[in-house]
Amino acid sequence: MTSYDADLLVVGGGPGGLATALHARRRGLSVVVVEPRDGPVDKACGEGLMPGGLSELTALGVDPAGMPFRGIAYVSDRRRAQARFRNGPGRGVRRTTLHAALEARAKQQDTEWIRARVTAVEQDAGGVTAAGVRAKWLVAADGLHSTVRRAVGITARAGTPRRYGVRRHFRVPAWSEFVEVHWSRWGEAYVTPVEPDLVGVAILSRGRPDLAWFPELERRLAGADRGPARGCGPLRQVVSRRVAGRVLLVGDAAGYEDALTGEGISLAVKQAAAVIDAIAADAPASYEAAWHRVTRDYRWLTRALVLASAPPLTRRAVVPVSTLLPPAFRWGVNILGS
Ligand SMILES: Cc1cc2nc3c(=O)[nH]c(=O)nc-3n(C[C@H](O)[C@H](O)[C@H](O)COP(=O)(O)OP(=O)(O)OC[C@H]3O[C@@H](n4cnc5c(N)ncnc54)[C@H](O)[C@@H]3O)c2cc1C
């Protein structure tokens, strides 16, 4: 069969899928996006856009409202290590705000949308079909537990340690120009200002999260109106490969380490550029190496931090060591922010 409904079918209308759609439209490809949820879509997320990811988004014409943050601070027991980004601020942006901005831009760029959940994928040498659409290529950006990934036979397993994330919003005036990561024995609480009087708190841990693990933070948030909790996990997803014929994986669907370094959206947006380069060159296999290149620093730094902070003894040392070695802390923050 040689006729197509579109050049590219994007499964998943999150940041990875919509950035892919925008890159594809820039190359003149026709795009259909399949997303089951009505916008604006929310998700468990720390909501911090790193400077590198933010500049990729603005280059795509997406400039969502939010709160600038100057860097990252690690906090515990009245100790604080903080480092500024060298290349301008990041931005705390509510997921619903980000989704609305991405969706508006994608629609303005003539993408077609179908409201459906993909459950099966068929492909042959010339094309791929899902949700009743036949396209030359399919990019799956359907998240951590990707259905498309499974449907095309790409294996994935939850890695160790098994960690989960839960986020809530608290209506209090933002008190810091930094994303604060509060460390306790049992988990980390990641505080991102997203509006002048609203902060998001994402707790990452192996078990059921509890704000009482972070007494200083709990005091600050006492009495504040709080939004519903949203959770997801296990966070670490080890994915065997990212390309199966004409199907390519982007964002969390392509594999994920941990939310501790707050990079997932930026990485998804960078992978979107790489996947469209590979498709435009008719060289899908080249995407595997490009994915490894784009995600390398994040994977090794995040993995190293998660493993180093797993044993209680080294975990207690994370913040003190960060305060004692400002250049090393600044270096790590800027690698992840770039
Ligand atoms: C607690 C926590 C804190 C985090 N903090 C940050 C942070 O501060 N900064 C940061 O950059 N990243 C953070 N992340 C990571 C970030 O949320 C993800 O990396 C990012 O959302 C990945 O985008 P995506 O488009 O790949 O997937 P998603 O955002 O998950 O989007 C997937 C989309 O696919 C759709 N979908 C699912 N199944 C199907 C199907 N079968 N058919 C069609 N559509 C489907 C979903 O409805 C959804 O809209 C955090 C993650 C967690 C869990």
The ligand as a MOL file (V3000), in Angstrom:
LIG
                    3D

  0  0  0     0  0            999 V3000
M  V30 BEGIN CTAB
M  V30 COUNTS 53 58 0 0 0
M  V30 BEGIN ATOM
M  V30 1 C 7.5690 13.3880 40.3430 0
M  V30 2 C 8.1790 13.8320 39.0450 0
M  V30 3 C 8.8260 15.0600 38.9780 0
M  V30 4 C 9.3630 15.4910 37.7580 0
M  V30 5 N 9.9520 16.7110 37.7120 0
M  V30 6 C 10.4010 17.1960 36.5390 0
M  V30 7 C 10.9120 18.5240 36.4400 0
M  V30 8 O 10.9300 19.2930 37.4010 0
M  V30 9 N 11.3680 18.9340 35.2240 0
M  V30 10 C 11.3430 18.1380 34.1300 0
M  V30 11 O 11.7820 18.5690 33.0490 0
M  V30 12 N 10.8570 16.8880 34.1920 0
M  V30 13 C 10.3790 16.3910 35.3570 0
M  V30 14 N 9.8540 15.1410 35.4130 0
M  V30 15 C 9.8400 14.3150 34.2000 0
M  V30 16 C 8.7590 14.7590 33.2020 0
M  V30 17 O 7.5140 14.8340 33.8450 0
M  V30 18 C 8.7060 13.7620 32.0350 0
M  V30 19 O 10.0050 13.4030 31.6470 0
M  V30 20 C 7.9700 14.3530 30.8300 0
M  V30 21 O 6.6200 14.5750 31.1280 0
M  V30 22 C 8.0840 13.4140 29.6360 0
M  V30 23 O 7.2740 13.8670 28.5850 0
M  V30 24 P 6.6510 12.8280 27.5490 0
M  V30 25 O 5.9780 13.6670 26.5240 0
M  V30 26 O 7.6730 11.8560 27.1440 0
M  V30 27 O 5.5750 11.9890 28.3890 0
M  V30 28 P 4.2500 12.4460 29.1480 0
M  V30 29 O 4.3830 13.8230 29.6380 0
M  V30 30 O 3.9690 11.3640 30.1180 0
M  V30 31 O 3.1290 12.4540 28.0200 0
M  V30 32 C 2.6440 11.2630 27.4810 0
M  V30 33 C 1.3270 11.5410 26.7650 0
M  V30 34 O 0.9200 10.3570 26.0820 0
M  V30 35 C -0.4590 10.1440 26.2620 0
M  V30 36 N -0.7030 8.6980 26.1270 0
M  V30 37 C -0.4360 7.7220 27.0180 0
M  V30 38 N -0.7810 6.5300 26.5320 0
M  V30 39 C -1.2820 6.7490 25.2860 0
M  V30 40 C -1.8160 5.8960 24.2710 0
M  V30 41 N -1.8990 4.5740 24.4410 0
M  V30 42 N -2.2500 6.4540 23.1170 0
M  V30 43 C -2.1590 7.8040 22.9170 0
M  V30 44 N -1.6480 8.6520 23.8450 0
M  V30 45 C -1.2190 8.1300 25.0210 0
M  V30 46 C -0.7490 10.6780 27.6760 0
M  V30 47 O -2.1150 11.0110 27.8380 0
M  V30 48 C 0.1850 11.8840 27.7360 0
M  V30 49 O -0.4450 13.0710 27.3260 0
M  V30 50 C 9.3040 14.6710 36.6110 0
M  V30 51 C 8.6780 13.4250 36.6870 0
M  V30 52 C 8.1260 13.0150 37.8830 0
M  V30 53 C 7.4400 11.6800 37.9350 0
M  V30 END ATOM
M  V30 BEGIN BOND
M  V30 1 1 1 2
M  V30 2 1 2 3
M  V30 3 2 2 52
M  V30 4 2 3 4
M  V30 5 1 4 5
M  V30 6 1 4 50
M  V30 7 2 5 6
M  V30 8 1 6 7
M  V30 9 1 6 13
M  V30 10 2 7 8
M  V30 11 1 7 9
M  V30 12 1 9 10
M  V30 13 2 10 11
M  V30 14 1 10 12
M  V30 15 2 12 13
M  V30 16 1 13 14
M  V30 17 1 14 15
M  V30 18 1 14 50
M  V30 19 1 15 16
M  V30 20 1 16 17
M  V30 21 1 16 18
M  V30 22 1 18 19
M  V30 23 1 18 20
M  V30 24 1 20 21
M  V30 25 1 20 22
M  V30 26 1 22 23
M  V30 27 1 23 24
M  V30 28 2 24 25
M  V30 29 1 24 26
M  V30 30 1 24 27
M  V30 31 1 27 28
M  V30 32 2 28 29
M  V30 33 1 28 30
M  V30 34 1 28 31
M  V30 35 1 31 32
M  V30 36 1 32 33
M  V30 37 1 33 34
M  V30 38 1 33 48
M  V30 39 1 34 35
M  V30 40 1 35 36
M  V30 41 1 35 46
M  V30 42 1 36 37
M  V30 43 1 36 45
M  V30 44 2 37 38
M  V30 45 1 38 39
M  V30 46 1 39 40
M  V30 47 2 39 45
M  V30 48 1 40 41
M  V30 49 2 40 42
M  V30 50 1 42 43
M  V30 51 2 43 44
M  V30 52 1 44 45
M  V30 53 1 46 47
M  V30 54 1 46 48
M  V30 55 1 48 49
M  V30 56 2 50 51
M  V30 57 1 51 52
M  V30 58 1 52 53
M  V30 END BOND
M  V30 END CTAB
M  END
